[in-house]
């Protein structure tokens, strides 16, 4: 069995079969490659005040690993800053970068499971899209993801999700996100 025979993620399939033709029609692209594409999704959580507490940092790392489905890595301080009582090499955050099938799988879970479970959710503001077409979303509590079981992971934490595109056009990226099912406000 070849890799092409394996069923692909439904969002990736939707992108190929619906989004690209619609973008070609809307923006006058002649080639499929001209349409914006999602390159990667980065999940990032700063540990802030608990950076000295190794167990709390590991708890955030385990939680982000469960949510992303991929091993999270600690980010370390590059320089010492006495004002913030920060020493070089101290863990200051945790991040995960998703690409390929895991990226589409995470985006599908974000749109279809996490956003509907978020209390008082009325859509994402379009001001979260920068001029380069990248969308940044803040998640206040990790418990909107069903994978985040706090018996296993530990503390509740917030993190941000950055969806990086290859677009340099904010309007085209916004159109692509809407077509992919990302709930953007009007």
C-alpha positions, -999 to 999 in steps of 0.1 A, spaced: 0 0 0 14 34 -10 13 64 13 -12 82 -10 -37 54 -4 -39 61 33 -68 85 41 -56 120 47 -68 144 73 -102 159 65 -89 195 68 -60 188 45 -84 172 20 -107 202 24 -78 225 17 -68 207 -15 -103 201 -29 -122 232 -18 -100 260 -5 -74 261 -32 -100 262 -61 -120 289 -42 -88 310 -37 -78 307 -73 -112 320 -83 -114 347 -57 -79 361 -61 -71 352 -97 -43 328 -89 -33 308 -119 -14 281 -101 -23 260 -70 11 270 -55 1 307 -55 -26 301 -29 -16 307 7 -8 275 27 -3 268 64 34 260 70 34 252 107 16 257 140 36 267 171 22 262 206 41 283 232 36 287 269 57 310 291 62 297 326 68 331 341 67 331 380 69 294 383 102 292 363 121 283 396 96 254 403 109 225 383 77 204 389 55 232 376 76 236 344 75 198 339 37 199 344 33 225 316 57 205 294 36 173 299 4 192 293 16 208 261 30 174 249 -5 158 255 -23 185 237 0 187 207 6 149 204 43 157 200 72 162 225 74 197 239 107 213 245 118 238 272 130 272 261 159 286 282 169 321 291 198 332 269 210 359 292 209 368 329 187 397 340 191 407 376 160 429 377 138 399 369 159 375 391 165 355 359 197 335 353 210 322 320 199 287 313 167 289 335 136 275 318 113 304 308 88 286 285 77 255 267 70 252 230 60 227 203 62 231 165 38 210 145 41 204 107 25 181 82 -2 156 93 1 165 130 -4 201 121 -37 195 103 -48 171 130 -42 197 157 -60 224 137 -90 201 132 -92 194 170 -88 231 177 -116 241 154 -140 213 160 -134 204 197 -116 231 217 -134 263 204 -169 249 211 -158 239 246 -145 274 254 -169 293 276 -183 326 262 -166 320 228 -178 344 201 -151 339 175 -115 351 170 -109 387 161 -93 394 128 -68 417 145 -50 384 155 -38 381 119 -6 401 112 4 417 79 23 385 70 -9 364 72 0 346 105 -28 341 130 -21 341 168 -47 329 193 -45 329 231 -59 300 250 -65 309 287 -70 274 300 -56 242 286 -87 222 298 -106 231 266 -87 202 251 -99 168 261 -64 154 262 -55 178 291 -65 155 320 -52 171 351 -49 139 370 -20 132 346 -7 166 336 -11 188 367 -17 225 368 -40 245 345 -20 268 323 -25 291 293 -7 292 260 -7 308 226 -11 292 192 5 308 162 -6 295 128 22 304 103 13 308 66 34 314 35 11 343 26 22 380 26 -14 392 21 -36 396 52 -68 395 31 -59 363 14 -48 346 47 -81 357 63 -101 342 34 -81 310 37 -87 307 75 -125 313 70 -126 286 43 -107 262 66 -134 266 92 -115 289 117 -143 309 134 -132 345 127 -154 374 137 -170 394 108 
